[in-house]
């Protein structure tokens, strides 16, 4: 267990500079967005009131008030979230291929460590999953601060409503995806994320084991694993059978566990028996 934890810590440290950069970009971009977009919205509102000779109450009646959703739907806010997501998806591949194609082919030393190769596989998956959770936690920390800054800028007379962190996340499609509002949604969202990581890891193991043929095998495996997980959705779409929402969620969770377990087992088996140093 200690070796596994050391490997997790090692993998996180290797990505720490980029990881901290993503946090800094998110912090600066979103706070800048709150300031610039809010000022722009207020200037536009004052311009309209001046041109149309409207009172604040009349402006609210005609055009509606200002709330944080105007900020959350901008590139300032959503851009860093998308950038972080792309960076972590890219790192799913980099976390393996850097070891093979890096300056000192570190994979040789890594695979010869006196520890189970399953620990190496799981440590890389765990590191990525923890980094995802870390970015979500960071967003949850700074979101109330951004909301408070927004509320301090907007006059109460023009404020549509003071939104809580929960309502902001609930009403914004991107935030609702990364910040689940219920435990069931959390299991589905991040369970699917963990499953995708395990499937891609196994596809990488196919490629590392069989090279060109492995690329085809990896793509085929991704297709089979995805089809297996989405079987209930296909069944419902074809009107062959109907599942109640609770039944569908339960089946998807069960299939997700099966696909994830199969992917981890197959990936670790390939790493142990087919990938050589």
ZAROBA-801785 format. One line per 10 residues: number of its first residue (from 1); their letters; for each residue x, y, z of N, C-alpha, C. Coordinates in Angstrom, 3 decimals, m for minus. Example, Ala and Ser with C-alpha at 12.3 -4.5 7.8 and 13.67 -1.06 7.14 Angstrom:
1	AS	13.190:m5.690:7.800:12.300:m4.500:7.800:13.200:m3.300:7.800  12.850:m2.250:7.080:13.670:m1.060:7.140:12.900:0.030:7.870
END
This chain:
1	XXXXXXXXXX	0.819:m1.208:0.000:0.000:0.000:0.000:0.862:1.271:0.000  1.935:1.255:0.806:2.812:2.425:0.870:3.469:2.696:m0.475  3.872:1.624:m1.166:4.475:1.806:m2.491:3.460:2.387:m3.473  2.227:1.923:m3.371:1.162:2.444:m4.231:0.948:3.932:m3.958  0.881:4.329:m2.699:0.688:5.731:m2.339:1.873:6.590:m2.787  3.071:6.031:m2.685:4.258:6.765:m3.158:4.206:6.977:m4.659  3.715:5.967:m5.383:3.584:6.089:m6.832:2.539:7.149:m7.192  1.429:7.181:m6.452:0.397:8.196:m6.686:0.977:9.584:m6.458  1.675:9.743:m5.339:2.296:11.033:m5.023:3.316:11.419:m6.085  4.076:10.444:m6.571:5.082:10.687:m7.598:4.421:11.186:m8.890
11	XXXXXXXXXX	3.314:10.544:m9.296:2.637:10.928:m10.531:2.028:12.323:m10.409  1.464:12.638:m9.253:0.882:13.969:m9.058:1.969:15.036:m9.096  3.095:14.756:m8.469:4.202:15.714:m8.462:4.734:15.977:m9.868  4.710:14.971:m10.723:5.214:15.136:m12.084:4.355:16.102:m12.893  3.095:16.202:m12.529:2.164:17.066:m13.261:1.870:18.359:m12.503  2.519:18.530:m11.360:2.146:19.606:m10.438:2.287:21.001:m11.046  3.331:21.251:m11.834:3.534:22.590:m12.399:2.418:22.948:m13.372  2.069:22.008:m14.252:0.972:22.252:m15.196:m0.343:22.363:m14.437  m0.496:21.518:m13.437:m1.731:21.489:m12.635:m1.949:22.821:m11.925  m0.909:23.337:m11.306:m1.004:24.631:m10.625:m1.229:25.756:m11.623
21	XXXXXXXXXX	m0.659:25.617:m12.822:m0.880:26.616:m13.872:m2.346:26.650:m14.286  m2.973:25.459:m14.389:m4.395:25.391:m14.733:m5.241:26.079:m13.667  m4.888:25.872:m12.400:m5.613:26.528:m11.313:m5.450:28.047:m11.384  m4.226:28.493:m11.667:m3.962:29.934:m11.736:m4.709:30.563:m12.907  m4.704:29.882:m14.054:m5.443:30.384:m15.221:m6.933:30.483:m14.902  m7.463:29.455:m14.246:m8.881:29.461:m13.867:m9.189:30.624:m12.935  m8.346:30.807:m11.942:m8.537:31.876:m10.960:m8.527:33.247:m11.626  m7.483:33.514:m12.425:m7.333:34.834:m13.044:m8.417:35.088:m14.086  m8.688:34.095:m14.925:m9.665:34.279:m15.997:m11.066:34.503:m15.441  m11.479:33.703:m14.467:m12.842:33.825:m13.954:m13.036:35.118:m13.166
31	XXXXXXXXXX	m12.053:35.501:m12.363:m12.189:36.754:m11.627:m12.147:37.945:m12.572  m11.291:37.868:m13.602:m11.252:38.936:m14.612:m12.594:39.009:m15.335  m13.172:37.834:m15.619:m14.469:37.807:m16.269:m15.543:38.453:m15.428  m15.533:38.181:m14.126:m16.512:38.801:m13.224:m16.407:40.322:m13.299  m15.180:40.831:m13.265:m14.979:42.290:m13.260:m15.352:42.908:m14.599  m14.785:42.382:m15.696:m14.983:43.006:m17.003:m16.412:42.835:m17.521  m16.954:41.633:m17.394:m18.308:41.387:m17.902:m19.337:42.168:m17.084  m19.154:42.212:m15.763:m20.085:42.965:m14.924:m20.067:44.448:m15.276  m18.869:45.000:m15.454:m18.774:46.413:m15.836:m19.425:46.653:m17.194  m19.226:45.727:m18.131:m19.826:45.856:m19.455:m21.356:45.803:m19.380
41	XXXXXXXXXX	m21.872:44.876:m18.562:m23.327:44.762:m18.402:m23.916:46.029:m17.781  m23.227:46.582:m16.786:m23.716:47.789:m16.130:m23.661:48.984:m17.070  m22.580:49.072:m17.852:m22.461:50.177:m18.818:m23.569:50.090:m19.866  m23.843:48.870:m20.348:m24.909:48.692:m21.337:m26.266:49.071:m20.739  m26.488:48.665:m19.485:m27.762:48.985:m18.830:m27.925:50.491:m18.672  m26.872:51.174:m18.235:m26.946:52.624:m18.039:m27.133:53.348:m19.374  m26.502:52.823:m20.427:m26.631:53.426:m21.749:m28.068:53.324:m22.251  m28.668:52.136:m22.066:m30.052:51.939:m22.495:m30.985:52.825:m21.685  m30.767:52.888:m20.372:m31.633:53.739:m19.531:m31.515:55.199:m19.921  m30.296:55.619:m20.305:m30.090:57.011:m20.706:m30.746:57.307:m22.039
51	XXXXXXXXXX	m30.578:56.397:m23.013:m31.121:56.617:m24.351:m32.640:56.544:m24.367  m33.205:55.612:m23.586:m34.653:55.405:m23.605:m35.369:56.094:m22.449  m34.601:56.852:m21.666:m35.176:57.584:m20.536:m35.946:56.649:m19.599  m35.312:55.574:m19.230:m35.953:54.573:m18.379:m35.441:54.686:m16.949  m36.325:54.428:m16.028:m35.893:54.288:m14.638:m35.341:52.880:m14.458  m34.708:52.628:m13.330:m34.169:51.290:m13.081:m35.288:50.253:m13.032  m36.413:50.629:m12.447:m37.551:49.715:m12.366:m38.091:49.402:m13.763  m38.150:50.427:m14.629:m38.635:50.215:m16.000:m37.651:49.365:m16.793  m36.367:49.584:m16.549:m35.354:48.775:m17.245:m35.497:47.310:m16.857  m35.697:47.061:m15.574:m35.861:45.679:m15.096:m37.086:45.046:m15.748
61	XXXXXXXXXX	m38.169:45.827:m15.860:m39.398:45.310:m16.465:m39.198:44.966:m17.935  m38.466:45.834:m18.663:m38.303:45.658:m20.105:m37.193:44.672:m20.472  m36.106:44.704:m19.736:m34.919:43.934:m20.138:m34.496:42.867:m19.127  m35.106:42.893:m17.958:m34.709:41.923:m16.944:m33.485:42.377:m16.174  m33.281:41.772:m15.024:m32.153:42.146:m14.184:m30.873:41.420:m14.574  m29.852:41.667:m13.796:m28.538:41.059:m14.021:m28.287:40.044:m12.923  m27.839:38.848:m13.293:m27.470:37.859:m12.285:m26.191:37.135:m12.713  m25.704:36.241:m11.874:m24.396:35.615:m12.110:m24.394:34.707:m13.329  m25.579:34.300:m13.800:m25.619:33.446:m14.984:m25.033:34.157:m16.200  m25.097:35.492:m16.214:m24.481:36.246:m17.301:m22.957:36.058:m17.305
71	XXXXXXXXXX	m22.393:35.854:m16.127:m20.942:35.625:m16.021:m20.607:34.178:m16.348  m21.384:33.258:m15.776:m21.081:31.827:m15.894:m21.193:31.308:m17.322  m21.890:32.036:m18.191:m22.059:31.589:m19.574:m21.041:32.188:m20.536  m20.055:32.898:m20.003:m19.062:33.543:m20.865:m17.818:32.670:m21.035  m17.029:33.001:m22.054:m15.767:32.302:m22.299:m14.782:32.545:m21.161  m14.859:33.710:m20.543:m14.001:34.002:m19.395:m14.144:32.923:m18.323  m15.378:32.495:m18.126:m15.667:31.545:m17.049:m15.516:30.098:m17.506  m16.093:29.763:m18.648:m16.117:28.374:m19.097:m14.837:27.961:m19.818  m14.109:28.933:m20.375:m12.876:28.625:m21.094:m11.848:27.864:m20.254  m11.536:28.344:m19.032:m10.563:27.620:m18.197:m11.022:26.217:m17.808
81	XXXXXXXXXX	m12.346:26.041:m17.637:m12.873:24.711:m17.320:m12.646:23.771:m18.492  m12.926:24.256:m19.713:m12.703:23.445:m20.916:m11.218:23.161:m21.102  m10.379:24.166:m20.853:m8.931:23.986:m20.984:m8.424:22.923:m20.016  m8.906:22.959:m18.784:m8.493:21.968:m17.776:m8.946:20.573:m18.179  m10.167:20.466:m18.708:m10.678:19.168:m19.140:m9.838:18.599:m20.272  m9.509:19.438:m21.252:m8.682:18.991:m22.384:m7.293:18.589:m21.905  m6.727:19.370:m20.983:m5.390:19.068:m20.466:m5.360:17.718:m19.753  m6.390:17.423:m18.963:m6.422:16.154:m18.234:m6.694:14.981:m19.174  m7.516:15.189:m20.207:m7.723:14.133:m21.199:m6.420:13.833:m21.925  m5.688:14.887:m22.294:m4.388:14.713:m22.941:m3.408:13.990:m22.012
91	XXXXXXXXXX	m3.515:14.307:m20.711:m2.583:13.705:m19.761:m2.845:12.221:m19.554  m4.061:11.758:m19.846:m4.344:10.322:m19.771:m3.379:9.550:m20.671  m3.064:10.135:m21.819:m2.113:9.510:m22.744:m0.677:9.857:m22.369  m0.459:11.110:m22.004:0.898:11.549:m21.677:1.468:10.820:m20.475  0.621:10.478:m19.504:1.100:9.849:m18.275:1.770:8.511:m18.556  1.387:7.855:m19.681:2.035:6.610:m20.101:3.139:6.857:m21.127  2.809:7.594:m22.187:3.756:7.712:m23.298:4.981:8.545:m22.951  4.854:9.437:m21.973:6.031:10.174:m21.535:7.080:9.224:m20.965  6.624:8.159:m20.307:7.558:7.190:m19.729:8.294:6.408:m20.808  7.625:6.157:m21.944:8.267:5.415:m23.019:9.138:6.302:m23.911
101	XXXXXXXXXX	8.639:7.500:m24.209:9.324:8.331:m25.197:10.068:9.508:m24.576  10.127:9.547:m23.270:10.857:10.606:m22.597:12.357:10.470:m22.782  13.059:11.395:m22.216:14.512:11.480:m22.409:15.239:10.227:m21.950  14.804:9.643:m20.835:15.537:8.508:m20.261:14.728:7.212:m20.263  13.694:7.129:m21.137:12.815:5.950:m21.178:12.551:5.414:m19.769  11.908:6.264:m18.985:11.691:5.989:m17.560:10.873:4.732:m17.317  10.111:4.298:m18.326:9.260:3.127:m18.137:10.072:1.895:m17.762  11.298:1.787:m18.252:12.131:0.621:m17.919:12.384:0.545:m16.418  12.712:1.672:m15.822:12.952:1.707:m14.380:11.658:1.499:m13.614  10.571:2.066:m14.148:9.284:1.970:m13.461:8.787:0.532:m13.405
111	XXXXXXXXXX	8.896:m0.190:m14.532:8.399:m1.558:m14.582:9.278:m2.539:m13.812  10.496:m2.139:m13.509:11.402:m3.018:m12.765:11.380:m2.751:m11.260  10.496:m1.848:m10.819:10.370:m1.612:m9.385:9.868:m2.866:m8.688  10.293:m3.094:m7.450:9.839:m4.288:m6.704:8.424:m4.124:m6.180  7.483:m3.938:m7.103:6.083:m3.782:m6.733:5.213:m4.342:m7.843  3.996:m4.633:m7.533:3.072:m5.164:m8.532:2.832:m4.142:m9.641  2.773:m4.629:m10.875:2.510:m3.725:m11.981:1.087:m3.184:m11.926  0.217:m3.903:m11.238:m1.133:m3.384:m11.023:m1.076:m2.080:m10.237  m0.138:m1.987:m9.311:0.017:m0.761:m8.523:0.404:0.411:m9.421  1.233:0.147:m10.422:1.632:1.193:m11.363:0.420:1.661:m12.153
121	XXXXXXXXXX	m0.352:0.697:m12.635:m1.562:0.999:m13.401:m2.536:1.825:m12.562  m2.825:1.346:m11.349:m3.802:2.012:m10.489:m3.310:3.371:m10.007  m2.012:3.499:m9.782:m1.478:4.771:m9.293:m1.661:5.871:m10.331  m1.470:5.537:m11.596:m1.644:6.533:m12.665:m3.124:6.918:m12.787  m4.017:5.926:m12.723:m5.446:6.213:m12.788:m5.892:7.031:m11.580  m5.402:6.670:m10.399:m5.761:7.390:m9.181:m5.280:8.830:m9.220  m4.064:9.033:m9.729:m3.503:10.384:m9.811:m4.380:11.290:m10.676  m4.791:10.790:m11.824:m5.641:11.586:m12.714:m6.991:11.867:m12.063  m7.582:10.846:m11.443:m8.891:11.016:m10.804:m8.808:12.030:m9.659  m7.753:11.977:m8.868:m7.588:12.931:m7.768:m7.385:14.349:m8.287
131	XXXXXXXXXX	m6.693:14.469:m9.413:m6.494:15.801:m9.989:m7.803:16.377:m10.509  m8.655:15.526:m11.063:m9.986:15.976:m11.482:m10.778:16.482:m10.277  m10.796:15.683:m9.211:m11.524:16.087:m8.001:m10.928:17.360:m7.407  m9.608:17.494:m7.498:m8.948:18.686:m6.974:m9.372:19.948:m7.707  m9.485:19.860:m9.027:m9.925:21.021:m9.808:m11.378:21.371:m9.499  m12.202:20.345:m9.289:m13.602:20.601:m8.931:m13.682:21.262:m7.558  m12.901:20.769:m6.616:m12.878:21.364:m5.276:m12.405:22.820:m5.341  m11.409:23.083:m6.177:m10.905:24.451:m6.339:m11.998:25.365:m6.895  m12.760:24.846:m7.872:m13.860:25.634:m8.439:m14.926:25.923:m7.384  m15.209:24.941:m6.537:m16.189:25.136:m5.474:m15.721:26.167:m4.446
141	XXXXXXXXXX	m14.406:26.265:m4.268:m13.861:27.235:m3.310:m13.956:28.653:m3.851  m13.606:28.832:m5.122:m13.547:30.197:m5.663:m14.904:30.692:m6.168  m15.840:29.792:m6.447:m17.138:30.217:m6.976:m17.899:31.148:m6.021  m17.988:30.836:m4.714:m18.667:31.774:m3.799:m17.966:33.131:m3.737  m16.632:33.141:m3.859:m15.886:34.404:m3.856:m16.232:35.232:m5.092  m16.300:34.564:m6.241:m16.654:35.260:m7.480:m18.083:35.796:m7.400  m18.961:35.016:m6.826:m20.357:35.434:m6.681:m20.464:36.640:m5.755  m19.697:36.619:m4.676:m19.712:37.750:m3.736:m19.162:39.013:m4.403  m18.102:38.864:m5.207:m17.534:40.008:m5.926:m18.555:40.576:m6.911  m19.245:39.687:m7.613:m20.277:40.117:m8.565:m21.381:40.886:m7.849
151	XXXXXXXXXX	m21.863:40.351:m6.727:m22.942:41.004:m5.986:m22.516:42.367:m5.445  m21.222:42.514:m5.150:m20.731:43.795:m4.630:m20.662:44.867:m5.726  m20.529:44.437:m6.984:m20.438:45.373:m8.104:m21.820:45.839:m8.577  m22.784:44.939:m8.564:m24.092:45.233:m9.152:m25.006:45.902:m8.115  m25.560:47.059:m8.441:m26.514:47.695:m7.513:m27.696:46.767:m7.252  m28.198:46.806:m6.041:m29.301:45.920:m5.667:m30.525:46.145:m6.545  m30.690:47.382:m7.020:m31.852:47.708:m7.844:m31.799:47.049:m9.223  m30.596:46.685:m9.693:m30.447:46.047:m11.002:m30.199:44.538:m10.884  m30.042:44.087:m9.665:m29.745:42.673:m9.448:m31.020:41.851:m9.580  m30.978:40.902:m10.468:m32.152:40.052:m10.678:m32.461:39.244:m9.424
161	XXXXXXXXXX	m31.406:38.577:m8.903:m31.520:37.852:m7.638:m30.125:37.450:m7.202  m29.951:37.303:m5.908:m28.677:36.812:m5.396:m28.704:35.290:m5.460  m27.804:34.744:m6.270:m27.783:33.304:m6.507:m26.808:32.618:m5.557  m27.205:31.476:m5.047:m26.306:30.674:m4.219:m25.389:29.854:m5.131  m24.346:29.285:m4.539:m23.439:28.437:m5.311:m24.197:27.272:m5.926  m25.132:26.707:m5.172:m25.923:25.578:m5.661:m26.746:25.977:m6.874  m27.425:27.128:m6.808:m28.287:27.550:m7.919:m27.462:27.910:m9.146  m26.269:28.478:m8.941:m25.396:28.802:m10.078:m25.000:27.526:m10.808  m24.574:26.529:m10.032:m24.164:25.256:m10.625:m25.341:24.534:m11.261  m26.508:24.664:m10.673:m27.693:23.961:m11.173:m28.158:24.531:m12.495
171	XXXXXXXXXX	m28.079:25.862:m12.646:m28.624:26.518:m13.829:m27.642:26.584:m14.994  m26.360:26.319:m14.724:m25.359:26.371:m15.783:m25.019:24.953:m16.229  m25.133:24.670:m17.525:m24.958:23.302:m18.017:m23.555:22.767:m17.767  m22.543:23.603:m17.933:m21.160:23.151:m17.731:m20.899:22.869:m16.260  m21.294:23.802:m15.401:m21.083:23.610:m13.966:m21.924:22.455:m13.433  m23.123:22.293:m13.973:m23.979:21.190:m13.534:m23.368:19.844:m13.882  m22.566:19.812:m14.945:m21.899:18.577:m15.337:m20.725:18.260:m14.418  m19.929:19.273:m14.090:m18.719:19.032:m13.295:m18.980:19.110:m11.795  m20.084:19.767:m11.404:m20.434:19.848:m9.983:m21.822:19.230:m9.807  m21.905:17.931:m9.683:m23.211:17.257:m9.573:m23.993:17.751:m8.361
181	XXXXXXXXXX	m25.299:17.871:m8.546:m26.147:18.396:m7.465:m26.664:17.302:m6.540  m26.593:16.041:m6.968:m27.045:14.925:m6.139:m25.978:13.842:m6.098  m26.070:12.966:m5.102:m25.091:11.892:m4.968:m25.195:10.915:m6.141  m26.423:10.674:m6.607:m26.608:9.777:m7.757:m25.949:10.351:m9.006  m26.125:11.651:m9.204:m25.497:12.305:m10.349:m23.980:12.267:m10.227  m23.488:12.401:m8.984:m22.040:12.317:m8.755:m21.521:10.930:m9.140  m22.241:9.888:m8.710:m21.819:8.523:m9.049:m21.790:8.311:m10.559  m22.814:8.819:m11.242:m22.870:8.643:m12.690:m21.772:9.433:m13.386  m21.648:10.724:m13.055:m20.682:11.582:m13.742:m19.247:11.120:m13.534  m18.878:10.927:m12.266:m17.484:10.591:m11.988:m17.213:9.093:m12.101
191	XXXXXXXXXX	m18.276:8.295:m11.967:m18.113:6.879:m12.262:m17.835:6.664:m13.734  m18.554:7.393:m14.587:m18.308:7.321:m16.024:m16.904:7.834:m16.344  m16.498:8.916:m15.671:m15.146:9.437:m15.884:m14.073:8.417:m15.540  m14.259:7.742:m14.398:m13.299:6.716:m13.984:m13.312:5.546:m14.958  m14.487:5.190:m15.447:m14.595:4.111:m16.432:m13.867:4.481:m17.721  m14.038:5.721:m18.176:m13.370:6.165:m19.401:m11.856:6.113:m19.242  m11.356:6.526:m18.076:m9.916:6.461:m17.823:m9.424:5.024:m17.930  m10.148:4.080:m17.311:m9.724:2.682:m17.335:m9.785:2.100:m18.750  m10.799:2.481:m19.531:m10.911:1.996:m20.916:m9.746:2.513:m21.751  m9.444:3.820:m21.624:m8.346:4.396:m22.400:m7.001:3.824:m21.970
201	XXXXXXXXXX	m6.822:3.602:m20.673:m5.588:2.970:m20.198:m5.413:1.586:m20.830  m6.502:0.821:m20.883:m6.430:m0.516:m21.456:m6.136:m0.448:m22.950  m6.727:0.537:m23.648:m6.424:0.730:m25.066:m4.951:1.051:m25.269  m4.393:1.852:m24.370:m2.959:2.172:m24.445:m2.120:0.916:m24.219  m2.558:0.062:m23.290:m1.828:m1.185:m23.041:m1.861:m2.106:m24.265  m2.990:m2.113:m24.975:m3.062:m2.881:m26.228:m2.036:m2.359:m27.227  m1.970:m1.031:m27.361:m1.022:m0.440:m28.317:0.414:m0.728:m27.921  0.716:m0.634:m26.636:2.084:m0.893:m26.164:2.439:m2.379:m26.280  1.443:m3.247:m26.242:1.690:m4.688:m26.306:1.853:m5.178:m27.744  1.040:m4.622:m28.658:1.011:m5.160:m30.029:1.316:m4.105:m31.092
211	XXXXXXXXXX	1.692:m2.905:m30.681:2.045:m1.820:m31.575:0.940:m1.538:m32.607  1.184:m1.669:m33.911:0.190:m1.299:m34.925:m1.096:m2.090:m34.745  m0.976:m3.410:m34.572:m2.166:m4.233:m34.339:m2.868:m3.797:m33.059  m2.079:m3.356:m32.103:m2.642:m2.935:m30.821:m3.522:m1.706:m30.933  m3.207:m0.820:m31.904:m4.057:0.356:m32.108:m5.464:m0.083:m32.513  m5.509:m1.048:m33.438:m6.805:m1.568:m33.885:m7.515:m2.279:m32.738  m6.765:m3.113:m31.995:m7.355:m3.823:m30.865:m7.871:m2.844:m29.806  m7.098:m1.784:m29.569:m7.509:m0.784:m28.589:m8.784:m0.070:m29.001  m8.884:0.286:m30.288:m10.093:0.947:m30.783:m11.298:0.010:m30.703  m11.070:m1.264:m31.059:m12.148:m2.253:m30.978:m12.603:m2.412:m29.535
221	XXXXXXXXXX	m11.639:m2.470:m28.618:m12.004:m2.621:m27.206:m12.799:m1.412:m26.719  m12.382:m0.216:m27.117:m13.129:0.991:m26.721:m14.573:0.919:m27.223  m14.736:0.439:m28.463:m16.073:0.319:m29.023:m16.915:m0.702:m28.291  m16.321:m1.863:m27.989:m17.054:m2.925:m27.290:m17.438:m2.478:m25.880  m16.485:m1.864:m25.162:m16.750:m1.419:m23.789:m17.838:m0.348:m23.764  m17.774:0.585:m24.726:m18.792:1.646:m24.792:m20.160:1.058:m25.110  m20.189:0.114:m26.067:m21.465:m0.505:m26.453:m22.072:m1.285:m25.292  m21.224:m1.974:m24.534:m21.708:m2.730:m23.386:m22.329:m1.803:m22.351  m21.655:m0.695:m22.070:m22.160:0.240:m21.073:m23.467:0.892:m21.531  m23.568:1.178:m22.822:m24.736:1.894:m23.343:m25.861:0.966:m23.794
231	XXXXXXXXXX	m25.723:m0.336:m23.554:m26.748:m1.300:m23.966:m28.154:m0.914:m23.506  m28.357:m0.533:m22.231:m29.725:m0.161:m21.802:m30.284:1.024:m22.580  m29.401:1.981:m22.926:m29.847:3.148:m23.692:m30.287:2.720:m25.089  m29.495:1.825:m25.710:m29.854:1.324:m27.043:m31.178:0.555:m26.990  m31.350:m0.229:m25.940:m32.580:m1.013:m25.796:m33.790:m0.098:m25.688  m33.681:0.956:m24.888:m34.794:1.902:m24.734:m35.055:2.665:m26.027  m33.976:3.028:m26.744:m34.131:3.779:m27.992:m34.837:2.966:m29.061  m34.655:1.646:m29.016:m35.284:0.776:m30.020:m36.703:0.361:m29.636  m37.179:0.870:m28.489:m38.536:0.575:m28.004:m38.768:m0.911:m27.731  m37.679:m1.663:m27.533:m37.825:m3.081:m27.210:m38.244:m3.242:m25.753
241	XXXXXXXXXX	m37.724:m2.360:m24.896:m38.012:m2.467:m23.473:m37.914:m1.072:m22.871  m38.626:m0.863:m21.785:m38.603:0.433:m21.119:m38.114:0.268:m19.683  m37.182:1.146:m19.304:m36.687:1.151:m17.924:m37.158:2.423:m17.233  m37.590:2.289:m16.007:m37.876:3.472:m15.200:m36.550:4.167:m14.891  m36.586:5.487:m14.645:m35.337:6.228:m14.400:m34.446:5.586:m13.334  m35.054:5.157:m12.218:m34.269:4.523:m11.159:m33.645:3.220:m11.612  m34.384:2.451:m12.415:m33.853:1.195:m12.943:m32.701:1.459:m13.909  m32.880:2.466:m14.764:m31.834:2.791:m15.742:m30.549:3.215:m15.050  m30.677:4.055:m14.028:m29.490:4.497:m13.281:m28.801:3.312:m12.624  m29.594:2.437:m11.995:m29.019:1.257:m11.340:m28.296:0.349:m12.314
251	XXXXXXXXXX	m28.892:0.129:m13.493:m28.265:m0.734:m14.500:m26.985:m0.098:m15.026  m27.023:1.216:m15.273:m25.825:1.908:m15.765:m24.691:1.857:m14.748  m25.032:2.027:m13.474:m23.998:1.947:m12.428:m23.398:0.545:m12.381  m24.273:m0.478:m12.457:m23.791:m1.866:m12.434:m22.905:m2.167:m13.642  m23.353:m1.742:m14.828:m22.555:m1.974:m16.031:m21.249:m1.177:m15.988  m21.308:0.024:m15.415:m20.094:0.828:m15.282:m19.060:0.143:m14.414  m19.529:m0.458:m13.312:m18.617:m1.197:m12.424:m18.018:m2.392:m13.159  m18.852:m3.100:m13.922:m18.370:m4.277:m14.671:m17.334:m3.864:m15.715  m17.640:m2.825:m16.496:m16.722:m2.379:m17.546:m15.420:m1.864:m16.948  m15.527:m1.110:m15.844:m14.322:m0.587:m15.191:m13.471:m1.729:m14.646
261	XXXXXXXXXX	m14.110:m2.682:m13.955:m13.374:m3.823:m13.414:m12.718:m4.639:m14.509  m13.440:m4.879:m15.608:m12.885:m5.637:m16.735:m11.710:m4.898:m17.358  m11.837:m3.594:m17.500:m10.769:m2.797:m18.101:m9.519:m2.804:m17.235  m9.706:m2.642:m15.930:m8.556:m2.664:m15.018:m7.877:m4.026:m15.049  m8.671:m5.098:m14.993:m8.093:m6.447:m15.024:m7.337:m6.703:m16.322  m7.957:m6.368:m17.464:m7.330:m6.621:m18.752:m6.093:m5.742:m18.947  m6.216:m4.465:m18.553:m5.070:m3.560:m18.687:m3.892:m3.999:m17.842  m4.165:m4.411:m16.588:m3.077:m4.852:m15.713:m2.489:m6.178:m16.193  m3.350:m7.040:m16.770:m2.842:m8.309:m17.313:m1.903:m8.053:m18.484  m2.273:m7.140:m19.363:m1.406:m6.798:m20.495:m0.097:m6.179:m20.004
271	XXXXXXX	m0.203:m5.301:m19.004:0.997:m4.653:m18.483:1.936:m5.671:m17.851  1.362:m6.684:m17.225:2.173:m7.700:m16.546:2.733:m8.742:m17.505  1.931:m9.159:m18.491:2.314:m10.312:m19.313:2.744:m9.984:m20.745  2.332:m8.817:m21.258:2.648:m8.505:m22.646:3.619:m7.345:m22.797  3.547:m6.377:m21.883:4.461:m5.246:m21.945:5.759:m5.629:m21.270  6.855:m5.603:m22.019:8.143:m6.036:m21.480:9.122:m4.873:m21.437  10.167:m5.036:m20.662:11.234:m4.047:m20.578:12.462:m4.537:m21.320
END
